């Protein structure tokens, strides 16, 4: 079933929602992917803008953050909710928030295995693959302008890359 019917997104803060944000990220990054805990938590969390995806029972199932630099990161969805659109909802929220803040471009360090997911959302790979926490990554960017987040260089009548289904 599409995520839109069973999942709600809400802005989150590190001060108020730390436990829920950490629970999702611990499950995905530390336990599932084996990223050292010392690499997962950083000084950016308190200043980043977070989003939390919650299921019908109000359980946290996904998260992501927008850093003050325009970098999107720590996008994580619990395994049982992958492929349902939750990740796309999180990304759409973060890109739209970046647009509201006036960013003309956002970027991320995508795990190489997730390149296709981000490419479907309009992100473009830049540069070579690099190692981050023992996992191959690549830098990907998305140009955004205006309130609707239309990608730079695209004609105004085309769909926003994150709204295409």
Buried (B, 14 or more C-beta within 10 A) or exposed (E): EEBBEBBEBEEBBBEEBBEBBBBBBBBBBBEEBEBEEEEBBEEBBEEBBBBBBBBEEEEBBBBBBBBEEBBBBBBBBBEEBBEBBBBBBBBBBBBBBBBEEEBEEBBBBBBEEBBEBBBEBBBEBEEEEEEEBEBEBBBBBBBBBEEEBBBEEBEEEEEBBBEEE
